[in-house]
Amino acid sequence: MASLHKRIARMRRNPRNVSWVELAGVCDALFGKPVRITGSHRIYDVRWSASRLLVLQPRGSSAKPYQVRQVLQAIDELGHHNGHT
């Protein structure tokens, strides 16, 4: 499996071509396990982010591009929160 940094870089290059499994794996690695799973929805607590929660749902076996962008924004905000740029 590709390293986390490589997966994130690939997501940044093409948010329209991200598998649901890959997006969920990145979220689990960076944000911890979801605070709730309801049906196909996975809800992550991203308290450092302005949005506070990420609610993700697959589109078939793919991730929705706008949700990939939300995850990337939360990753960027996490870096700033932790003092990384």
C-alpha positions in Angstrom: 0.0 0.0 0.0 1.3 3.5 -0.9 2.5 5.7 1.9 0.0 8.1 3.5 1.8 11.1 2.0 1.7 9.5 -1.5 -2.0 8.8 -1.2 -2.7 12.4 -0.1 -0.6 13.8 -3.0 -2.6 11.6 -5.4 -5.8 12.8 -3.9 -4.7 16.4 -4.4 -3.8 15.8 -8.0 -7.1 14.2 -8.9 -9.9 14.4 -6.4 -12.3 12.8 -8.9 -10.4 9.5 -9.0 -10.3 8.4 -5.3 -11.7 5.2 -4.1 -14.0 5.1 -1.1 -11.7 2.7 0.6 -8.7 4.9 0.1 -10.5 8.0 1.4 -11.8 6.2 4.5 -8.3 4.8 5.1 -6.7 8.3 5.0 -9.4 9.6 7.3 -8.9 6.7 9.8 -5.1 7.2 9.8 -5.3 11.0 10.3 -8.5 11.6 12.2 -9.0 8.3 14.1 -11.9 6.0 13.8 -15.2 7.6 12.9 -17.3 8.9 15.9 -20.3 7.4 14.2 -21.2 5.1 11.3 -24.8 5.3 10.2 -25.6 3.2 7.2 -23.1 4.1 4.6 -22.2 7.4 6.3 -18.9 7.8 8.2 -18.8 10.8 10.6 -15.4 12.1 11.8 -14.8 14.6 14.5 -12.4 17.2 13.2 -12.7 19.7 16.1 -9.7 21.8 14.9 -11.6 22.6 11.6 -14.2 25.2 11.1 -16.6 22.5 9.9 -16.1 20.4 13.2 -17.5 17.2 11.5 -16.8 15.4 8.3 -19.7 13.4 7.0 -18.7 11.1 4.2 -20.7 8.8 2.1 -19.5 6.7 -0.9 -20.8 7.0 -4.4 -20.6 3.3 -5.4 -17.0 2.3 -4.9 -15.7 5.9 -5.3 -15.5 8.9 -3.0 -17.4 12.0 -3.9 -15.0 14.7 -5.2 -16.4 17.4 -3.0 -15.9 15.2 0.0 -12.3 14.5 -1.0 -11.7 18.3 -1.1 -13.3 18.6 2.3 -10.9 16.0 3.7 -7.9 17.7 2.1 -9.0 21.0 3.7 -9.3 19.3 7.1 -5.8 17.8 6.6 -4.4 21.3 5.8 -6.1 22.8 8.8 -4.8 19.9 11.0 -1.3 20.8 9.8 -1.7 24.4 10.8 -3.3 23.4 14.1 -0.4 21.2 14.9 2.1 23.8 13.9 3.1 22.3 10.6 2.9 24.2 7.3 
